[in-house]
């Protein structure tokens, strides 16, 4: 499975950015946020979702990390639930069938 990519697009005639998530060619809108040039620079070309949720990307703007991370998590969980797209690593792992070693059968 490919990694999910988060990217932004400027909203016409507004000082806002729309954030989207893309996986396997499907794009879904996440949320809208006030435009900041550094946000558009970082997310304009796309960033892996795991990197967007991590701290390394936010070292120059730590105050924005908590607020935007909350937005990302809430929106991504909604997209996962609504469209059945496993985006977060823990969600992808929880949907794998579990097998018992002794019998090679699926565990309940």
N, C-alpha and C positions, 0 to 999 in steps of 0.2 A: 504494500500500500504506500502511495506517495505521501509526503508530508503536506500538511495543510499550510497554505500561505495566506498571510494577512497583508492587505494593501489598502491604500487610501486614494480617493479621488476628490478633487475640489468640487464644491457645489457651486453651480453657476449663480452669479449675482448675489452670493452670500459669502460671508467670511467664515465658512465652515468647511469641514472635511467629512466625507462619508467613508467609513471603514467597511471593508468586505473581507470574507474568508473564501478561499477557493480550494477545492479538493476534487481531483479527478475531472476537471473541466467544469464543475458546478460552482457558481458564484452565489453567495448569499450575503445580504446586507447585515451588518452587525449593529452599528450605531453611528450617530453623528456627533462630532465634537468641534469645539471652537478651533479655528485654524491657527496653527503655529508653524512657522517656516521649518523649524527643525523636525516637526512631526511629518510634514510632507516630504522632507528630504529623506527621512528614515523609512517611511512606509510607502512612498510613491512607487518604488520599483518592486516592492513586496519583501516581506520578511517571514521566515518560518514561524509558525505559531508558537512553538516551544521557545524560540529566541525572543519573541515579543513578550512572553510571560516571564522570562528570566530577568536577572538584574543587569547583566553585562551591557545590554542595549541602552539602559537608562542611566549610566554612570554620570553623564553630564547634566541630567535633569531628574535628580532623585525625588523631588517633590511631586512630579507628575506621575511617577511610577505607580504609586499606590492607587491613585484615582483611575488611571487608564487601565491598570491591571484588573481592577474591580469591574470596569466596563467590559473588558475583553472576556473575563471569565463568565460573567452573567450572560452576555450575548452568545458566547460559544456554547454554553450549556443549553440555551434555548434552541439554537440551531440543531444541536445534537438530538434533542428531544423531538423537535418538530419535524425534522427531515430524516431522522435516522442515520445521520452521518457521524461515525465515530471519529472525532477530531482530537480529543485529548488522549494522551498516551494511556492513562489509567482506564479510560473508557474502551479503547481498542483492546487492551489486555483483558478486560472483564468480559468481553464478548467472544473470546476464544473458547472453544470447547476444552474442557479439562478431562484428561485421561488418567486412569489409575495405572500404575506401573505393572502391577501383578497381572491383571487381566487384559489390559489394553482396551478397556471399555470406557465410555464416557462416565464421568462421575456425576452424581446427582447434586 
